[in-house]
């Protein structure tokens, strides 16, 4: 770099070697040398600040180490709104109810009222008990047939209180004015 030849009035005695000779500065004006230094210093500071801002305050070693380690990945999931679902169709299923099993019709294990019953068909054979008379008196009879004849009676009784009777299959049992008869054996 070459500088212009000094003009009369500029001081070149304190110049570093290699700068050549600076033109003399007129008296009362500031030195251009100070301007170059000021601008150079500002440029240097700006350079240092730019490097600091660019590196975000991290050293070169920190940047090298960061590239070796995995960085977290941010994933954003956006759920699309589904269209309003149509209501499901109503399904009606018809079920035919099965009737409960009923007992086979057969002889009863208990009976009440006046009447004549065939043992084994109308009532079960066994021992029956009654609480006694319904009103005036309680009459019962075991019969060998339903003829109504006097000699058809096997056994009979008039009760004023509780009583028992054992009847067999094929016999007829006749009762009048008695409370309910219940099988007890």
PyMOL commands that set and color helices and strands:
alter all, ss='L'
color gray80, all
select helices_A, chain A and resi 32-55+60-68+150-152
alter helices_A, ss='H'
color red, helices_A
select strands_A, chain A and resi 110-111+115-118+126-130+138-143+153-159+163-167+172-176+181-183
alter strands_A, ss='S'
color yellow, strands_A
deselect
rebuild
show_as cartoon
